[in-house]
Amino acid sequence: MTPVKYSPNGRFNHKYFFTCLVDFVTKNVSWRKYKGTITHPVNGLYLNGIHNRYVDYKVYDELNRQILNIYLKKDKEKKLKIQMIDSSFIANKNGSVFPYLYFALQNKILGTLGWKTWVFLAVKNNNHLLKDETKKKILKYGKKIKNYRLWINPQARLSNLGLIYQKIKEETYIDYNRYNGRKKYHKVSILTDSIGIPLSVAMISSKQSDALSIPETINNLHINLNTLRNSKINRYKQNILGDSLYHSKKNIAYLKSLGYNPIIKYNKRNTKNKKLIKKNKFTIKEKEIYRKRIKIETTFAWIKNFPVINQNYQKKIESYNGLFLLATSILISKKI
């Protein structure tokens, strides 16, 4: 099978596909309309299948790990001396992540829901993982169980309906956000070095607080930064910068346990005690270091120059995450 319809038989290797994928990330075009480059023609839908296969086998994670190791071979301590963490909203245009109905099917809990809830789950959410015919069959079956007869999970009862529904909502990454009106978003959390090169990326819910995203972002690192070892040497001790949304006792204790020196702006909303606010003010040295946090805003500007990254058109969060890692790998390669 060849990527291009009616094309002569030929062997298409990974280099061929990666050339097309890099080109796809830099263009504002859908998978369906993408035709490849002049020298590397390819069917867009076929390329999407290859991309999803790369995502499943964690090819982009390995690519990101290898290219970061090459980038950090020179001046590693200097680059990692200051690290920054922040998040940004990504508008959802066509994608759907863990939609309510799909999640319910995966966890075998639809048998406990009433037919009205079935209608809401099947129609109201942005569900691209199920076909219209499947939705109609589900709704038809849903009306037959108006009396909440148990279908799959006999242990679940009607009293658990509220808890089940809440659990489904919590598992939804893409959702409405009170700060963004009637648009759906999810958030991307990034950890960068002193230059602004992304070291780690995490996809988080649009409703999740930034304060909760620190462990997930740091755990997604593909390389060892030797933070704990360098914490014993003042010359190489690594500072991590964050705005007031990241400030909490739990976060500071967690970062110190990893060997970081957290320089996070104190959140004044936590208290009205003026003495406590004064006590948590930055020192002159910390103020000088904290001014460099602006670099991470530049990183988001670089990343959002890729049209496919600026807005989410993917059906799964894993697919978008793969493209995001590919885009960050391109940025890192430019700095080598």
C-alpha positions in Angstrom: 0.0 0.0 0.0 1.4 3.4 -1.0 0.5 6.8 0.6 -0.5 8.4 -2.7 -3.4 7.1 -4.7 -2.4 5.8 -8.1 1.3 6.5 -7.4 4.0 4.0 -8.6 5.1 1.5 -6.1 7.9 2.7 -3.8 9.3 2.3 -0.4 8.3 5.1 2.1 10.5 5.2 5.1 10.2 7.1 8.4 12.4 9.9 7.1 9.8 10.4 4.3 6.9 10.6 6.7 8.7 12.9 9.2 9.5 15.3 6.4 5.8 15.5 5.6 4.8 15.8 9.3 7.2 18.7 9.9 5.7 20.4 6.8 2.2 19.7 8.1 2.9 21.3 11.4 4.0 24.5 9.7 0.9 24.8 7.5 -2.6 25.8 8.2 -4.4 22.8 6.6 -6.4 19.8 7.7 -5.3 16.2 7.3 -8.0 15.6 4.7 -6.7 18.5 2.4 -3.0 17.9 3.0 -1.2 16.6 -0.1 2.4 16.7 1.1 5.3 18.6 -0.4 6.4 18.7 -4.1 9.3 16.3 -3.4 7.3 14.3 -0.8 3.7 13.8 -2.0 1.4 12.0 0.4 -2.3 11.4 1.2 -3.2 13.4 4.2 -5.5 10.8 5.8 -2.8 8.2 5.3 -0.3 10.5 7.0 -2.8 11.0 9.9 -2.8 7.2 10.4 1.0 7.2 10.5 1.0 10.0 13.0 -1.4 8.2 15.3 0.8 5.1 15.1 3.8 7.3 16.1 1.7 8.6 19.0 0.8 5.1 20.2 4.5 4.0 20.1 5.7 7.2 21.8 7.9 8.1 18.9 7.6 11.9 19.6 8.5 11.4 23.2 11.7 9.6 22.2 12.5 12.2 19.5 12.0 15.0 22.2 14.3 13.1 24.6 17.1 12.6 22.1 17.0 16.2 20.8 17.0 17.6 24.3 20.1 15.5 25.2 21.9 16.9 22.1 20.8 20.5 23.0 22.0 20.2 26.6 25.4 18.8 25.8 26.8 22.4 25.7 26.3 24.8 28.7 23.9 22.4 30.4 24.3 24.0 33.9 24.0 27.5 32.6 20.8 26.7 30.6 19.2 24.9 33.6 20.2 27.4 36.2 16.8 29.2 35.7 13.7 27.3 34.7 10.2 28.7 34.3 6.7 27.2 34.4 3.5 28.6 33.0 0.3 27.6 31.2 -1.7 28.9 28.3 -5.2 28.2 26.9 -5.6 26.4 23.6 -8.9 26.9 21.8 -10.8 23.8 20.7 -12.0 24.1 17.1 -12.8 20.5 16.1 -11.2 18.2 18.6 -12.8 16.2 21.3 -11.1 14.7 24.3 -12.6 12.0 26.5 -16.2 13.0 25.6 -18.8 12.2 28.2 -20.5 9.4 26.3 -17.2 7.8 25.2 -15.9 7.8 28.7 -19.1 6.3 30.0 -18.9 3.5 27.5 -15.3 2.8 28.4 -16.2 2.5 32.1 -19.4 0.5 31.5 -21.7 2.8 33.5 -24.3 3.9 30.9 -26.7 1.2 32.2 -27.3 3.3 35.3 -28.3 6.5 33.5 -31.8 7.7 32.7 -32.8 8.3 29.1 -32.7 12.1 29.5 -29.1 11.9 30.6 -28.4 9.6 27.6 -29.7 12.3 25.3 -27.6 14.9 27.0 -24.4 12.8 26.8 -24.9 11.7 23.2 -26.0 15.0 21.7 -24.8 18.0 23.8 -21.1 17.0 24.0 -18.7 17.5 21.2 -18.4 13.8 20.4 -16.3 12.8 17.3 -15.4 9.3 18.4 -18.8 7.9 17.7 -20.7 7.9 14.4 -24.2 9.3 14.1 -25.6 5.9 13.5 -24.1 4.6 16.8 -25.5 7.6 18.6 -29.0 6.9 17.3 -28.8 3.2 18.4 -27.6 4.3 21.9 -30.5 6.8 22.2 -33.0 4.2 21.0 -31.7 1.8 23.6 -31.6 4.5 26.3 -35.3 5.2 26.0 -36.0 1.6 26.7 -34.4 1.9 30.2 -36.5 4.9 31.4 -37.0 3.0 34.7 -33.2 2.9 35.3 -33.0 -0.8 35.0 -29.4 -1.9 35.4 -27.7 -2.9 32.2 -24.0 -3.5 32.6 -23.0 -2.6 36.2 -25.5 -4.2 38.6 -23.7 -2.7 41.7 -24.4 0.9 40.7 -27.7 2.4 42.0 -29.7 5.5 41.1 -28.3 7.3 44.2 -24.9 7.2 42.6 -26.0 8.9 39.4 -24.9 12.4 40.6 -21.4 11.0 41.6 -21.1 9.1 38.3 -22.0 12.2 36.3 -19.5 14.4 38.3 -16.8 11.8 37.7 -17.5 11.9 33.9 -17.3 15.7 33.9 -14.0 15.7 35.8 -12.5 13.4 33.2 -13.3 15.9 30.4 -10.2 17.9 29.3 -11.9 20.2 26.8 -14.8 22.1 28.4 -16.3 25.6 28.8 -14.3 28.0 30.9 -15.8 30.9 32.8 -13.0 33.2 31.7 -13.6 32.5 28.0 -17.4 32.7 27.4 -19.0 29.9 25.4 -15.8 28.6 23.8 -14.2 25.3 24.7 -10.5 25.2 25.7 -7.9 23.1 27.3 -4.6 24.2 28.8 -1.0 23.5 28.0 1.6 23.6 30.9 5.2 24.1 29.9 8.5 24.0 31.8 11.3 25.9 30.0 15.0 26.6 30.5 16.6 30.0 30.9 16.5 30.6 27.1 12.9 29.6 26.8 13.3 26.2 25.3 10.6 23.8 26.4 11.9 21.0 28.6 8.5 19.4 29.5 4.9 19.7 28.3 1.6 18.6 30.0 -1.9 18.8 28.7 -4.3 19.8 31.5 -8.0 20.5 31.8 -9.3 24.0 31.1 -10.8 24.2 34.6 -7.8 22.8 36.4 -5.9 25.3 38.6 -2.3 26.0 37.6 -1.2 25.2 41.2 -2.2 21.5 40.6 -0.2 21.2 37.3 3.4 21.4 38.7 3.8 17.7 39.6 2.3 16.5 36.3 4.5 18.9 34.2 7.7 17.9 36.0 6.9 14.2 35.8 6.6 14.5 32.0 10.3 15.3 31.7 11.9 12.9 29.2 15.4 13.6 30.6 17.2 13.7 34.0 18.0 17.3 35.0 20.1 16.2 38.0 18.2 18.7 40.1 18.8 17.0 43.4 22.5 16.5 42.9 23.0 20.1 41.8 21.1 21.4 44.8 24.2 20.8 46.9 26.3 23.0 44.7 25.4 26.7 44.9 27.0 27.4 41.5 24.7 24.9 39.8 21.6 25.1 41.9 18.5 25.3 39.7 15.8 28.0 40.3 12.3 27.6 39.2 10.1 30.6 38.5 6.3 30.9 38.6 3.6 33.5 39.0 1.3 33.9 42.0 -1.1 31.2 40.7 1.5 28.5 41.5 2.1 29.7 45.1 1.1 27.1 47.8 2.9 25.5 50.7 2.4 22.1 49.1 4.0 23.2 45.8 7.0 24.9 47.5 7.6 21.8 49.7 7.4 19.6 46.6 9.8 21.6 44.6 12.3 21.8 47.4 12.1 18.0 47.8 13.2 17.7 44.2 16.2 20.0 44.8 14.8 23.2 43.2 15.0 26.7 44.6 11.4 27.9 44.1 11.1 31.6 43.3 7.3 31.9 43.1 5.4 35.2 43.6 3.4 35.2 46.8 -0.4 35.0 46.2 -1.9 37.9 48.2 -5.4 36.5 47.9 -4.4 33.8 50.3 -4.3 36.2 53.3 -5.0 39.7 54.4 -2.2 39.6 57.0 0.2 42.4 56.0 3.0 41.0 58.1 2.8 37.7 56.2 2.7 39.5 52.9 5.8 41.5 53.8 7.6 38.4 55.0 7.0 36.6 51.7 8.3 39.5 49.5 11.2 38.8 47.2 14.8 39.7 48.1 16.7 42.0 45.8 18.5 39.0 44.3 15.2 37.1 43.8 13.7 40.1 42.1 16.5 40.2 39.6 16.1 36.5 38.8 12.3 36.7 38.7 12.5 39.4 35.9 13.7 36.7 33.6 10.3 34.9 33.8 9.1 36.9 30.8 11.1 34.5 28.6 8.4 31.9 28.9 5.8 34.2 27.3 8.2 34.3 24.3 8.1 30.5 24.3 4.3 30.5 23.9 4.6 33.0 21.1 7.1 30.8 19.3 4.9 27.7 19.8 1.7 29.4 18.7 3.3 30.4 15.4 2.5 26.9 14.3 -1.1 27.1 13.0 -1.9 23.4 14.0 -0.7 24.1 17.6 -2.4 27.5 18.0 -5.8 25.9 17.9 -6.8 22.3 18.5 -8.2 20.5 15.5 -7.4 17.0 16.6 -10.0 14.4 17.8 -7.8 13.1 20.6 -5.7 14.9 23.1 -2.9 12.3 22.5 -2.8 13.3 18.8 -2.5 17.0 19.7 0.2 16.3 22.2 2.2 14.4 19.6 2.1 17.4 17.2 3.0 19.7 20.1 6.1 17.6 21.0 7.0 17.7 17.3 6.7 21.5 17.2 8.9 21.8 20.4 11.5 19.5 18.8 11.6 21.8 15.8 12.2 24.8 18.1 15.0 22.9 20.0 16.7 21.9 16.8 16.9 25.6 15.7 18.9 26.3 18.9 21.5 23.5 18.5 
